[in-house]
Amino acid sequence: VAIPMMMRNRQRAMITEAEAGLGTMRTALRAMFAETRAYNVTQAGTALSAGSAAGEIPGVAAGNLNGRYFDDAAYSITAISASTYTLTADGDDSGASEAAEVAGISITLNQDGAIVRSGL
């Protein structure tokens, strides 16, 4: 009984790390939107596009999202426009110390706060 419970707790920890990273990106995009009225244009006037990495979002510096399971390389913008975005944490792209544990796991977050988890 205890082993399955421990496995679920470990899986929750992995998911929580990714969701926290996505939340950091979301907060930065919301701050940017408040100033520019667009998710895809930074305060400096440069464009953000699909494929942009977490470190390219103003307010999210390189290394900010590095964790045990997911690192900066795992986070990206998969779709973005002036009024919408989709962010992804992909375990297959992670180079973190425990990345093998999250291989095949992908979590997305959009501007409405909808989270989709796959590979669990």
C-alpha positions, 0 to 999 in steps of 0.5 A: 500500500505504501509504495504506490502512495509514495510513487504518487507523491513523487509524481505530484512533486514532479508535476508541481515543479513544472506547474510552478515554472509555467506559473512564473512564465505566466506571471511575466507574460501578464506583467508584459501584457499590462504594459503593452496590451499584447502577450507577444510584444515586450516592453522594449517593442521586440516580438515574442514568437512560438518557440521562444524559450523561458529566458527570452521572456522579460522578467524570467532570466536564464536559470530561473526555472532550473529545478530537479526535474525540469530546467530552462530548456524544458520550458517554451512558448508553443503558441502566442498572439496578442491575446492568447498564449500556450506555454509548455514544460516538456520533460523530453527537452529537460537536461535537469539532474532527474530529467529521466524521471519526467521523460514523456511528460508534457504539461501545458498552460494557457492564458485562461489558466487551463492546465493539460497534463500528458504522459502521466 
